[in-house]
Amino acid sequence: KMTPWPSAASSSGEVRRRNDGSIASVQGMMNYQENGVEKVVTRRDEKGTDQGLEGASWAVTSVELHNARGEALSLDGNGVELRSAPVAETVDYYSQQSIVGTYFPHCEQLIKEASGAAFVKAFDYNVRSAKGEQAGRKLEGGSQIQAPATLVHGDYTLASAPRRFAILGEPPKTNDVLRDTLDGKPLLPEELCREVEAGTKRWGIINVWRPITEEPVQCMPLACVDSSTTSLADLITFEIHYADRIGENYFSRPNPAHRWLFFPSMERTEAMLLKQWDSHGTLAQALSGKSPAAPAGGGGGGGRARVPFLGSQ
């Protein structure tokens, strides 16, 4: 049975304010999966368009989203940080050449500073815009603009994160945005791949999200769950079948312990960092039967640009 992708869940939108009038929290609705769901599958074409979902059953759940501005958050402790990260005005977020040539190097430096990684490479991006998707707009030299993701998810799993790392040590595949730039060569050096496979290098995947509109975000802000409030029992595998590989994300079951965070009125000079994978994190260690060595990061889910990064220490 095929299930359609969910639309943005409606809510009463109750807003709680602090004594100074600033937002303390907002009531919202999140698209989780029902407790009985075991696995969800979709198929994605070369344009990045997904078909319907097999095995999905949505559980629309009311949650409180907390204003995280001013909180002492960290990638290792909470899986999320907000950073001031102005970008040159010459960056065109609707041009793949500009994103890869100008924006990727800027964000690689940002991740180095935030994570302490010695080696960082950007390997993919998404541009999401409700209006752009409705108009069928396409990036110059790139894929279709996608609608905002309206479901609770994490981008990598115990299986797909190491597999994605390994694939990036091979010649680029059909859907790789760096296919032309790399000229058939792997993104990652062979020595690093050997060290990671041997378990002698800590590595991770961190997403960088930023608004790309001129005005601060007022509609559909990005929200995420504090990773210290998540549980392994929450996770459901979501398989994405490409022409030449199978990727995996995680969907989530509802959990009253989840503490939702967002940053009101994000500006294009700000970047939200979301840790999606850490080889020394709680998720990787627990699922592989080892003792946790460090807290794991994680994350949820106008126009926004996302760039995921591989980092190695």
C-alpha positions, 0 to 999 in steps of 0.5 A: 500500500502506497502512502502519500508524503504528509503535508505540514500538520496544522496546530492551534499555534499557542505561543507562550512568552517570557516576561520580556515579551520574547517567545518562550515556546510554540505549540506545534504538530509533528508527523511521526510514525505510528508505533506499529510501523517497522520499515518505510520505503520509497524510490527516488529518481535522478531529479531527486523526486520521490514516489509514494511511501510503502509501509508508512502510517502517520501519527500526527502529534502535538509537541511544544517547541522551545525557543533555543536562543540563548541556551548552551547547546553543543553538537556533542551534548545536544546534536545542534548549534546555532552559529553566526556565519555570514556568507559572501553576497555573491553566493547564488543559492539557485546555482549549483556551480555557485553552491559547489564552488563558493558556498561549499568551501565557506561551510567546510571552514565553518564545520572545521571551527565548530567540530575541531575536525582536521579534514572536512568535505561537503558532498551534497546539498538541498534547497527547499522552498514551498513556493519554489517547489510549487512553481516547479523551479529548478536550480541552474545546473542542478536538481528540482527545488524541494518542498520543506520536509514535513516529517520527523527524521534523521538523515543517516542510520547505523548502516547508511552512514558507514556505507555513504562514507565508503561510497564517497571513497569510490568514483562518483555515482549518478546522483552525486552533485560533485560528479562533474567536479571530481572528474571521475575521482573519489572525493575521499583519499584512500588512506583516510578510508582505510583508517576509518574502516580500521576504526582508528579515525573518528568521523561524523556527518554534520548538516548546515542549514541556513535561510536563503531569503532576505527576511528573517524566517517567520513561516515553517522554521526548522525544528529539531529534537535535543539528541539527549532526549532521544531513545534508540527505541524511537527509530524506524528505518526509511529506505530510499531506493536510487538507480544505483544504490540504496540509502537509509534515513530514520523516521521516528515514533512519538516519544513524550520525552522528546524536547523540541527546539527551534530558533525564532526569526533565523536570518541568512547570516546564521547557520544551524548545525545538526549532527547526523552521525558520529562514529564515537557517538552513543548511537553508533556505539550502542547499536554496534554493541560497544560502550558509549564513548561520547554523546551522539548528535541528531536532528529533526528534519521561505527558502533554506539550503542544507549542506551535509559534511564529512569530518574526520579527526 
